[in-house]
Amino acid sequence: MTTNFPTSIDSLTNPLTTDPMNNPSHADQHADANDAIEAIETQIGTTAAPVLARLASPTFTGVPAAPTAPLATNSTQLATTAFVIANAATGPQGSQGSTGSQGSTGSQGSTGSQGATGSQGTAGSQGSTGSQGSAGAQGAQGSGSQGSQGSTGSQGSAGSQGSQGATGSGSQGAQGSDGAQGTAGSQGSQGATGAGTQGAQGSDGAQGATGSQGSTGAQGTTGSQGSAGAQGTTGSQGATGAQGVAGPQGSTGSQGPTGSQGATGAQGAAGSQGTTGSQGTAGSQGSQGATGSVASFGFTSGLYYRTLGTAGDSTAVVNTTVYTPFIISETKTFDRIAIATVASYVGTGSVRLGIYNNDSTTGKPTTVVLDAGTVATTAASTVYQITISQSLTAGTYWLAFNMQTAAATPSYRGLFASVASSYGYLISTTGSPTADAGVWTQASVTGAFATAGTLASTVSGAVPTLRVV
């Protein structure tokens, strides 16, 4: 091949690892590299006949170019002809000596009429202006009086003046007489001319001392404190609000019937009158009747029990616990807790069932008696139950239901509970005789049961049942 170097960079093709030794050919592979190496050597040259300049002691030919350094650069950088001319043409301006005060100017005499001006000869070409010398470093700005002006640097040489065109021959009008010249103020001495680089800026004078602070006037005397006004009379005590209504009395267990009185023994026969006969022996005391049992509602083994209320379908809300009251009158043990789906149920859900204690002060569920765990509900009209072994003493409890995974249509067996216990007190609004609500609910309950939190009242919900042993 023929190389494109130095006109442009060659694009050489490397053989692939999968290429055979003859494709591309062995000769072509070496020819590509050899042509490129030869072109590079030709471009560089040899020691005897170099084409490119060497780094050490190079000898340039032609018109070598280099970047022009900024004015007044003082380093080992190459100086171009442009840099040399610019630095030689105009020296830096030194500081101006102080100027004397200007004398008053005399009045201007009247000006004579202007003679016609001859035609202007052509102006010679303007010589090039030397570059401006670099400015000296700026002195720090003091806040005091102005320091003396630095001396003026020497003026760089001006470019050659073009030849002056011939002056026209029009006669000059007579010059009006000048008014008397006012006395000129004395000329300030010319500062010494600098030699080349800009003289350093004179440092600013020191800050004048700050005048002393005027003395502070004497503080005026403080006026005397006015006497305090008399204390106003205390208002009368407001009437005490009416006493709130007392909460309902907890239920008292019913009194068992009193046992029957034992029969009285027979009276002994009286002795004959006269000498007092011996006293007959007293009849034996009748035995005490047996104590009656406490009245009980009664439970039948194997049956399921729940709270009072009207049965019906209830749509559950996910992660909301429903608490329904459960009252028993004697200690019993239960072996099942159950929930039932209804005919409209669709899908698969998961419900958690349990039992809570009752707070006898507030009538609300409090701590957990039993967390029976969860059971999956997958079909309509089906009873789902969890095996337990839980003994409950006589009292009030709350059966807890919580749907933790929602079915598509979560319809469970529930009831309408308009009151919270067998006494019929309402839990929705204190003191409202028209409200209906017998069920507590708690939102955002996930995972295992814990102590009941913030509760709201409602009238219905899904209700578990307990089976008595």
C-alpha positions in Angstrom: 0.0 0.0 0.0 1.0 3.7 -0.2 0.9 5.6 3.1 -1.1 8.8 3.4 1.3 10.2 6.1 2.1 13.1 6.6 -0.9 14.5 4.6 -3.3 12.5 6.9 -3.1 9.7 9.4 -3.1 6.2 8.0 -5.8 3.8 9.1 -4.1 0.4 9.4 -6.0 -2.8 9.6 -4.8 -5.3 12.2 -5.3 -9.0 11.5 -7.8 -10.8 13.7 -6.9 -13.8 15.8 -9.2 -15.9 13.6 -7.6 -14.8 10.4 -5.3 -17.3 8.6 -1.6 -16.3 8.0 -2.3 -15.6 4.3 -5.4 -13.5 4.7 -4.5 -10.7 4.8 -1.2 -11.9 3.2 1.9 -11.9 5.3 3.6 -9.6 2.7 0.7 -7.0 2.9 0.8 -6.9 6.7 4.5 -6.1 6.7 4.2 -3.7 3.7 1.5 -1.6 5.6 3.8 -1.2 8.6 7.0 -0.7 6.6 5.5 2.1 4.4 4.2 3.9 7.5 7.6 3.7 9.3 9.5 4.9 6.2 7.1 7.9 5.9 7.7 8.8 9.5 11.5 8.6 9.1 11.4 10.8 6.0 9.3 13.4 7.9 11.8 13.5 10.8 15.0 13.3 8.8 18.5 12.0 9.8 21.1 13.5 12.1 23.2 14.7 9.2 20.2 16.1 7.3 17.4 16.8 9.9 14.0 17.8 8.6 12.4 18.5 12.0 14.2 20.7 14.6 15.8 18.9 17.5 15.0 19.8 21.1 18.6 20.7 21.9 20.3 23.6 20.0 17.8 23.6 17.1 18.5 25.5 13.9 15.3 26.8 12.3 14.8 27.5 8.6 12.1 29.4 6.8 10.0 31.7 8.9 9.4 30.0 12.3 6.5 31.4 14.4 5.8 31.5 18.1 3.1 32.9 20.4 3.7 36.5 21.4 4.2 37.0 25.2 2.2 39.7 27.1 3.9 43.1 27.3 6.7 43.3 29.8 7.0 39.5 30.2 10.3 38.7 31.9 11.0 35.0 31.6 12.8 32.3 29.5 9.9 32.4 27.0 10.9 33.1 23.4 10.5 36.7 22.3 8.9 37.3 18.9 9.7 40.3 16.7 6.2 41.6 17.6 7.1 41.4 21.4 10.4 43.2 20.9 8.9 46.1 18.9 6.0 46.5 21.3 8.3 46.7 24.3 10.8 49.0 22.6 8.2 51.4 21.1 6.5 52.8 24.2 8.0 52.7 27.6 5.7 52.5 30.6 4.3 55.8 31.9 5.9 57.0 35.1 4.1 58.9 37.7 3.2 62.6 37.0 4.9 65.2 39.1 2.6 67.5 41.0 1.2 70.5 39.0 1.5 73.9 40.3 -1.6 76.0 40.9 -3.2 77.6 37.8 -2.9 81.4 37.7 -6.0 83.4 37.0 -6.7 83.8 33.2 -7.0 87.3 31.8 -10.0 88.3 29.8 -10.1 87.1 26.2 -9.5 89.7 23.6 -11.8 89.9 20.6 -10.9 87.5 17.8 -10.1 88.9 14.3 -12.0 87.5 11.3 -10.6 84.2 10.1 -8.9 84.2 6.8 -9.8 81.5 4.3 -8.1 78.3 4.9 -6.0 76.8 2.1 -6.6 73.3 1.0 -5.2 70.6 3.1 -2.3 68.7 1.7 -2.5 64.9 1.8 -1.4 63.5 5.1 1.5 61.2 5.2 0.9 57.8 6.5 0.9 57.5 10.3 3.8 55.6 11.7 2.8 52.6 13.9 2.3 53.5 17.6 4.5 51.6 20.0 2.7 49.3 22.4 1.8 50.6 25.8 4.2 49.8 28.5 2.8 47.5 31.2 1.4 49.3 34.2 3.2 49.2 37.5 1.6 47.2 40.3 -1.2 49.1 42.1 -0.3 50.2 45.6 -2.6 49.2 48.4 -5.4 51.6 48.8 -5.0 53.4 52.1 -7.8 55.4 53.7 -5.6 58.5 54.5 -4.4 61.4 52.5 -3.1 60.8 48.9 0.6 59.9 48.6 2.9 61.7 46.2 2.6 60.8 42.5 5.3 58.4 41.3 7.8 59.6 38.7 6.9 59.4 35.1 8.5 56.7 33.0 10.4 57.5 29.9 8.3 57.9 26.7 8.6 55.1 24.2 9.9 56.1 20.8 7.1 57.3 18.5 6.7 55.9 15.0 8.1 58.0 12.2 5.8 61.0 11.2 4.4 60.9 7.7 5.5 63.9 5.6 3.3 67.0 6.0 1.2 68.0 3.1 1.8 71.4 1.6 0.0 74.2 3.4 -2.5 76.2 1.4 -1.6 79.8 0.6 -4.7 81.6 1.9 -3.7 84.7 3.9 -4.3 84.6 7.6 -6.8 87.1 9.0 -5.3 89.6 11.3 -5.2 88.3 14.8 -7.2 90.3 17.3 -5.1 91.6 20.2 -5.0 89.3 23.1 -6.3 90.4 26.5 -3.7 90.7 29.2 -2.4 87.4 30.3 -3.2 86.6 33.9 -0.2 85.9 36.1 0.5 82.2 35.8 0.9 80.1 38.9 4.3 78.7 39.5 4.9 75.5 37.5 5.3 72.4 39.7 8.7 70.7 39.2 8.6 67.9 36.6 9.0 64.5 38.1 12.1 62.6 37.0 11.6 60.6 33.9 11.4 56.9 34.5 13.6 54.5 32.5 11.5 51.7 31.0 9.2 49.9 33.3 6.3 51.6 35.1 7.3 53.0 38.4 5.6 51.5 41.4 2.5 53.3 42.6 3.3 55.4 45.6 2.0 53.9 48.8 -1.1 55.7 50.2 -0.5 57.9 53.2 -1.3 56.6 56.6 -4.9 57.0 57.8 -5.3 60.2 59.8 -5.9 59.7 63.5 -9.6 59.7 64.4 -10.7 62.7 66.4 -11.4 62.0 70.1 -15.0 61.2 70.9 -16.9 64.0 72.3 -17.9 63.6 75.9 -21.4 62.2 76.5 -23.8 64.6 78.1 -24.9 63.8 81.6 -27.9 61.5 82.0 -31.0 63.3 83.0 -32.5 62.3 86.3 -35.2 59.7 86.3 -38.6 60.9 87.3 -40.1 59.5 90.5 -42.2 56.4 90.2 -45.9 57.2 90.4 -47.8 55.5 93.2 -49.6 52.3 92.4 -53.4 52.5 91.9 -55.6 50.8 94.4 -56.3 47.1 94.0 -59.7 46.5 92.3 -62.3 44.5 94.2 -62.3 40.8 93.4 -65.3 39.6 91.3 -67.8 37.2 92.9 -67.2 33.5 92.5 -69.0 31.9 89.5 -71.6 29.4 90.2 -70.4 25.7 90.2 -71.6 23.7 87.2 -74.1 20.9 87.6 -72.8 17.5 88.6 -72.5 15.2 85.6 -74.6 12.1 85.4 -73.2 9.0 87.1 -72.1 6.1 85.0 -74.3 2.9 85.0 -73.8 0.5 88.0 -72.1 -2.8 87.1 -74.4 -5.8 87.1 -74.8 -7.7 90.4 -75.2 -11.5 90.3 -78.7 -12.8 91.2 -79.3 -14.0 94.8 -79.8 -17.8 95.1 -83.0 -19.0 96.8 -82.8 -19.5 100.6 -82.9 -23.2 101.8 -86.1 -24.5 103.6 -86.3 -24.3 107.4 -85.8 -27.6 109.2 -88.8 -29.0 111.2 -89.1 -28.0 114.9 -88.8 -30.9 117.4 -91.9 -32.1 119.5 -92.6 -30.3 122.8 -92.0 -32.6 125.8 -95.0 -33.4 128.1 -95.5 -31.2 131.2 -95.1 -32.8 134.6 -98.0 -32.9 137.1 -98.6 -29.7 139.1 -97.7 -29.8 142.7 -94.2 -30.6 143.3 -92.4 -29.6 140.3 -91.8 -32.4 138.1 -88.6 -32.8 136.4 -88.1 -30.8 133.3 -88.8 -32.7 130.2 -85.9 -33.0 127.8 -85.9 -30.5 124.9 -86.7 -31.7 121.5 -83.8 -32.0 119.1 -83.2 -29.0 116.8 -84.2 -29.5 113.2 -81.3 -29.8 110.7 -80.3 -26.7 108.6 -81.7 -26.8 105.1 -79.1 -27.0 102.2 -77.9 -23.7 100.7 -79.5 -23.0 97.3 -77.2 -22.7 94.2 -76.6 -19.4 92.5 -78.9 -18.8 89.6 -77.3 -19.4 86.2 -78.2 -19.0 82.6 -77.1 -22.5 81.9 -74.8 -23.9 79.2 -75.2 -27.1 77.1 -72.0 -28.9 76.2 -71.2 -28.9 72.5 -73.3 -25.8 71.7 -71.9 -22.5 70.3 -72.6 -19.2 72.0 -72.3 -15.5 71.0 -73.7 -12.1 72.2 -77.2 -10.9 72.0 -78.4 -9.2 68.7 -80.1 -9.7 65.4 -78.2 -12.0 63.1 -77.3 -10.9 59.5 -74.6 -10.6 56.9 -71.7 -8.2 57.6 -69.1 -6.9 55.2 -65.7 -6.9 56.9 -63.1 -4.0 56.5 -59.5 -5.1 56.2 -57.3 -4.6 59.3 -60.2 -3.4 61.4 -60.9 -5.2 64.6 -64.6 -5.7 65.6 -65.3 -6.2 69.4 -68.7 -7.7 70.4 -69.7 -8.2 74.0 -69.9 -11.7 75.5 -71.4 -12.1 79.0 -71.4 -15.4 81.0 -72.8 -16.1 84.5 -70.6 -19.0 85.7 -67.1 -20.3 85.0 -67.0 -22.4 81.8 -64.4 -23.8 79.5 -64.5 -23.4 75.7 -62.8 -25.6 73.1 -63.6 -23.9 69.8 -63.8 -20.3 68.5 -65.4 -20.0 65.1 -66.5 -17.6 62.3 -68.8 -18.3 59.4 -69.0 -17.0 55.8 -72.4 -16.3 54.1 -73.7 -17.1 50.7 -72.4 -13.8 49.1 -68.8 -14.5 50.2 -66.2 -14.7 47.2 -62.5 -15.2 47.2 -59.8 -16.0 49.8 -59.2 -14.1 53.0 -57.5 -14.5 56.4 -59.1 -13.6 59.7 -57.7 -13.5 63.3 -60.0 -14.4 66.2 -59.6 -13.8 69.9 -61.1 -12.8 73.3 -60.5 -9.5 75.3 -61.1 -8.5 78.9 -63.6 -5.8 79.8 -62.8 -2.6 81.6 -65.6 -2.4 84.2 -65.1 1.4 84.5 -65.4 2.3 80.8 -67.3 -0.7 79.5 -64.7 -1.1 76.7 -62.3 -4.0 75.7 -58.8 -3.7 77.2 -56.2 -6.5 77.4 -56.0 -9.7 75.4 -57.3 -12.9 77.1 -56.7 -15.1 74.1 -55.2 -14.6 70.6 -56.4 -17.8 68.9 -54.4 -17.0 65.7 -55.7 -16.9 62.1 -57.7 -19.1 59.8 -58.1 -18.9 56.0 -61.6 -18.4 54.6 -62.0 -19.7 51.1 -65.6 -20.6 50.4 -69.1 -19.3 50.9 -71.6 -20.6 53.6 -68.9 -22.3 55.5 -67.9 -22.4 59.2 -64.2 -22.0 60.0 -63.0 -22.7 63.5 -59.9 -22.8 65.6 -59.3 -25.3 68.4 -58.7 -23.7 71.8 -58.8 -24.5 75.5 -59.9 -21.4 77.4 -61.6 -21.2 80.8 -63.6 -18.0 81.5 -65.0 -17.0 84.9 -68.4 -15.3 85.3 -68.2 -11.7 83.9 -68.1 -9.6 80.7 -65.7 -10.2 77.8 -65.3 -9.1 74.2 -65.1 -11.5 71.2 -62.6 -10.0 68.7 -62.6 -10.4 64.8 -60.0 -8.9 62.5 -59.8 -9.6 58.7 -56.0 -9.4 58.0 -56.2 -10.4 54.3 -59.3 -9.2 52.3 -61.3 -11.5 50.1 -62.9 -10.2 46.9 -66.3 -10.1 48.6 -65.6 -10.4 52.4 -69.1 -11.2 53.7 -69.3 -12.9 57.1 -71.9 -14.0 59.6 -72.6 -11.1 61.9 -75.3 -9.4 63.9 -77.0 -6.0 64.6 -76.1 -5.2 68.2 -78.0 -2.1 69.3 -76.8 -2.3 73.0 -73.6 -3.3 74.7 -74.9 -5.6 77.4 -77.9 -7.3 79.0 -78.6 -4.1 80.8 -79.1 -2.3 77.5 -76.7 0.7 78.0 -75.7 2.5 74.7 -72.0 2.9 73.8 -72.3 5.4 71.0 -73.2 8.7 72.6 -73.2 9.3 76.4 -76.6 10.3 77.6 -78.3 9.9 74.2 -81.5 7.8 74.5 -82.0 7.5 70.7 -78.6 6.2 69.7 -78.0 2.6 68.6 -74.5 1.1 68.9 -73.4 -2.1 70.7 -70.1 -2.8 68.9 -66.6 -1.3 69.3 -64.2 -1.1 66.3 -60.5 -0.3 66.0 -58.8 0.6 62.7 -55.3 -0.2 61.4 -54.7 -3.4 63.4 -52.2 -5.7 61.7 -50.5 -8.9 63.0 -51.1 -10.3 66.5 -53.7 -8.8 68.9 -52.5 -6.3 71.5 -54.1 -4.1 74.1 -57.0 -2.2 72.6 -56.3 1.3 71.4 -58.5 4.1 70.0 -62.1 2.8 69.6 -65.2 3.9 67.6 -68.7 2.7 68.0 -71.0 1.1 65.5 -74.1 -1.2 65.4 -73.0 -4.2 63.5 -70.0 -6.4 62.6 -68.8 -9.9 62.0 -69.1 -11.9 65.3 -67.2 -15.0 66.4 -68.8 -17.8 68.4 -67.5 -20.0 71.3 -68.3 -23.7 71.8 -68.7 -24.8 75.4 -67.0 -28.1 76.6 
